[in-house]
Amino acid sequence: MTTAAITLFALLLIKHFVCDFVLQTPWQIGQKGIYGARGGLVHSGIHVAGTFVALLAVMPPLSVMVTVLVVEFIVHYHIDWSKEQTVKRLDWRVGARFWNAIGLDQLLHGLTYLAIVIYVTGWAR
């Protein structure tokens, strides 16, 4: 793995912590399970803004950057929405199943960042 790949992955993980835990508001959390609601869209948009900043560290071509940002918005939004639907419909609001849902949500986001790193650093070979 190259220095650029490691740097980008670390920045994306830091961005994820900041956007998902520090900057996320109760309004966003409350609306992520309502398809198309502004709270979930804003939350995904904040993640995309953070990813844009992280991408500046490696400066991929504009077409790569735009592709990553659009795909991340769509994927992030749907991971969060799906988790909220699962928790609500199966009544997993407390206990081990809730934490399993949170864990899967976080794993999927992490794998998304790994895919971003592979895609972005692949252009430099």
N, C-alpha and C positions, 0 to 999 in steps of 0.2 A: 504494500500500500504506500502511495506517495505521500509526501508531506502535505500537499494540497488536499488530498483525500482525507487525511487524518484531521487537518485543520477544519475543513468544511464539515465533517461529521461532528466534531466537537462543538463547532458553532451552532449547528442545527440542534444538537441536544440542549445546549444552553438556551437557545431561542425557545425551544419547546417548553422548558421549565418556566421561563419568564412569561410566555404567552398563555400557557395552560394553568399556571398556578398563581403567578404574581398579578398579571393584568386581567385575568378573567373575572368578570363581575357576576353577581347573582342574576342579573337580568339576562346575561348571555347563557348562563347555566340553565335558567328556567325556560329558555326558548329553543335550546338545541334539539329538543325532541319534537318540535313543531316544524314540519317540513316547510321551508321557505321563509320562516320567521326571521326578522331582522337580527335578533340576538345571535343566532347561530351563524348567519352570514357575516356579521361583524366579527365574531370570534375567528372564523376562518380567514377573513381579510387581515386581521391582526397577525395571524400566523404567516400569511403570504408576505406581509411587510417585513416581518422578521427574517424570513427566508431570503428576501431580496437583499437585506443588509448582509446576511451571511454569504451570499453569492458574490458580493462585491470583493470578498477576500480572495477569490480565485478568478474572477472576471471571465466567465465563459462567454462565448459568442451570444449576441442578443437573442438570436433564435432559440438557443438552448435555454437561456434565462427565462424567456417568455413561456416556453413550453413547460418548464419546471413550475413556474408560478401558477399557471392555469391548472395544470394537473394536480398540484398540491392543494389548491383551493377546493377542487372537486373531491379529491380523495379525503382530505381532512374533514370536510363538511359531512361526507357520507359515513365515515368511521364514527364520528361523534353522534350523528343522527341515529345510526344503527344501534349504537350502544344504548342510547337513551330509550329507543323503542324496545329493545330487549329487556332492559331494567324495568320499564313501565309495564309492558304487556305480561311479563312473567312474574311481576311483583318481586323483583330482586332488589328492593330499595335498601335492605339492611343485610348484614351477615356475610358469610363466605361467598355466596353467589354474587353479591354486589361487588366485592373486592375482586373476584374472578373477572367480572365484566370490566372493571376499571383496569385490571392488569392486561387483559386482552386488548383493550383500547390503546393502552400505552405501548404494548408490543407492536401493534399494527402501525402506530405513528413512527416508532423507531425503525421498523422495516421500511417504511416509506422514505425515511431519511437515508437509509442505506441505499435504496434504489436511486435516490437523487444523486448521491455521491458517485455511484457507479455510472450513471448517465452523464453527469457533468464532467467527471474526470476522464471518461472515455474519449472525449473529443480531442484531448491533448496527446494521445498516443500516435 
